[in-house]
Amino acid sequence: MSMQAPETRVVETYRVACDGGEGALGHPRVWLQIPTDKGWVECPYCDAKLVHRDHHQE
């Protein structure tokens, strides 16, 4: 059995909300603060990685 990799989302602000993005199948909305030195944060519910656009490398 293989696990799907967590989602990575590029965001415009350092304070972001995550609700799992799947409506009723998501999770409670949480507000996360992206550290400016690190440039990303992981959601404690769905493990999505939220990366600020200034730190995103393609």
N, C-alpha and C positions, 0 to 999 in steps of 0.2 A: 504494500500500500504506500503510495507516495503522497506527500503533503504539498498543498499548493503554497507557493511563496507568498508572504504578506505583500499587500499592495503598497506601492510607493506613490505618493501624491506630492506634486510641486504646488506650493502655496505662495500667496502674495504678502501675507502678514506674519508677524512673529507670534501673535496670539490667534490660535485656531480652535475650531470646534470639530469634534469627530462623533458621529452617531452610528458608525458602521455602514452607512450609506445604503441600507437595504430595507428601508421602511420598517415594517413590523418585525422583520427578521434581524434587524440591526441590534444595537445596544443603547443604553442610556447615553444621552449627549454629555460629553465631557469637554471642558475647556482646557487646552494645553498651551504652555508657553515654550516657544522654541528658544533655546539659549543662543544668543547672537554669536558666541565664539564657536559653538558646535554646528549650528545651522540646521539641525533636525531634531525631531523628537518622535518617540514611538507611542502609539496609543496603548494604554494598559489593558484594554478590552480586546481589540481585534488585531493588535500588533502591526497596524498600518504604520508606515514610516512617512512622516510629514516633513518635507524638505523645503526650506525657504528658497525662493528662486535665485537669490544671490549666492547660494551655496550649491546649487544643482549643477552637476556635471553630466553631460550626455555621453 
